Amino acid sequence: MTEAQLVQRLRVSGGLIVAGLLAQLLTYLSASPAAFLVFAFVGCGLAGLGIVAYLLLVARQSPALAPDAAPETGAPAAEASPRAASAPTEPPPPSE
């Protein structure tokens, strides 16, 4: 997925969340049962759909879940990190 596609999908999911929050905000102007139904189904539905779309987008972009990710070696995370390879194996001698 290109960066432009990623940004576009993030905007769509953010727009769904904002639309849901605006629908919920507008229902506070009325105290009728219909306002509650709009709040519950339209507002929560749009916000929930935006959240799910965002989470799916993030999960698909995760390097651990990517199909071209390197297979796991079974080594602990500390040994597999590049910082651990450059770290000294024994502490430096005490200075006097």
C-alpha positions as CSV (number, residue, x, y, z in Angstrom):
1,M,0.0,0.0,0.0
2,T,1.4,3.4,-0.9
3,E,1.6,6.3,1.4
4,A,-1.1,8.2,-0.5
5,Q,-3.5,5.2,-0.1
6,L,-2.7,5.0,3.6
7,V,-3.4,8.7,4.2
8,Q,-6.7,8.4,2.2
9,R,-7.8,5.5,4.3
10,L,-6.8,7.2,7.5
11,R,-8.9,10.2,6.4
12,V,-11.9,8.0,5.7
13,S,-11.7,6.3,9.1
14,G,-11.2,9.7,10.9
15,G,-14.1,11.1,8.9
16,L,-16.4,8.3,10.1
17,I,-15.4,8.9,13.7
18,V,-16.0,12.6,13.4
19,A,-19.3,12.1,11.7
20,G,-20.4,9.7,14.5
21,L,-19.3,12.2,17.2
22,L,-21.2,15.0,15.4
23,A,-24.3,12.9,15.2
24,Q,-24.0,12.2,18.9
25,L,-23.5,15.8,19.7
26,L,-26.6,16.8,17.8
27,T,-28.7,14.4,19.7
28,Y,-28.0,16.4,22.9
29,L,-30.2,19.2,21.5
30,S,-33.3,17.1,21.9
31,A,-34.6,14.9,24.7
32,S,-36.8,12.6,22.7
33,P,-36.7,8.9,22.3
34,A,-35.8,9.4,18.6
35,A,-32.7,11.3,19.7
36,F,-31.6,8.4,21.8
37,L,-32.1,6.0,18.8
38,V,-30.0,8.3,16.6
39,F,-27.3,8.6,19.3
40,A,-27.2,4.8,19.8
41,F,-27.5,3.6,16.2
42,V,-26.2,6.3,13.9
43,G,-23.7,8.0,16.2
44,C,-22.2,4.9,17.8
45,G,-22.4,3.0,14.6
46,L,-20.4,5.6,12.6
47,A,-17.9,6.0,15.4
48,G,-17.5,2.3,15.8
49,L,-17.1,1.7,12.1
50,G,-14.4,4.4,12.0
51,I,-12.6,2.8,14.9
52,V,-12.8,-0.7,13.3
53,A,-11.5,0.7,10.0
54,Y,-8.6,2.3,11.7
55,L,-7.7,-0.8,13.7
56,L,-7.8,-2.9,10.6
57,L,-5.6,-0.4,8.8
58,V,-3.1,-0.4,11.6
59,A,-3.1,-4.2,11.8
60,R,-2.4,-4.6,8.1
61,Q,0.5,-2.1,8.3
62,S,2.1,-3.9,11.3
63,P,5.5,-5.4,10.3
64,A,5.0,-8.4,12.5
65,L,1.9,-9.3,10.5
66,A,3.2,-8.5,7.1
67,P,3.5,-11.5,4.7
68,D,7.0,-10.5,3.6
69,A,8.4,-10.3,7.2
70,A,11.3,-12.4,8.1
71,P,10.5,-15.7,9.9
72,E,10.9,-15.7,13.6
73,T,14.2,-17.3,14.7
74,G,12.9,-18.2,18.2
75,A,15.6,-16.1,19.8
76,P,14.5,-13.8,22.6
77,A,13.8,-10.2,21.6
78,A,16.9,-8.9,23.3
79,E,19.2,-11.2,21.3
80,A,17.4,-10.4,18.0
81,S,17.7,-6.6,18.3
82,P,20.6,-4.8,16.6
83,R,21.4,-2.9,19.8
84,A,22.0,-6.2,21.7
85,A,24.6,-7.3,19.1
86,S,26.6,-4.1,19.6
87,A,26.3,-4.1,23.4
88,P,29.4,-5.2,25.3
89,T,29.2,-8.7,26.8
90,E,31.1,-7.9,30.0
91,P,31.0,-4.7,32.1
92,P,34.0,-2.3,31.8
93,P,36.6,-2.5,34.6
94,P,36.0,-0.2,37.5
95,S,37.8,3.1,37.4
96,E,40.0,4.1,40.3
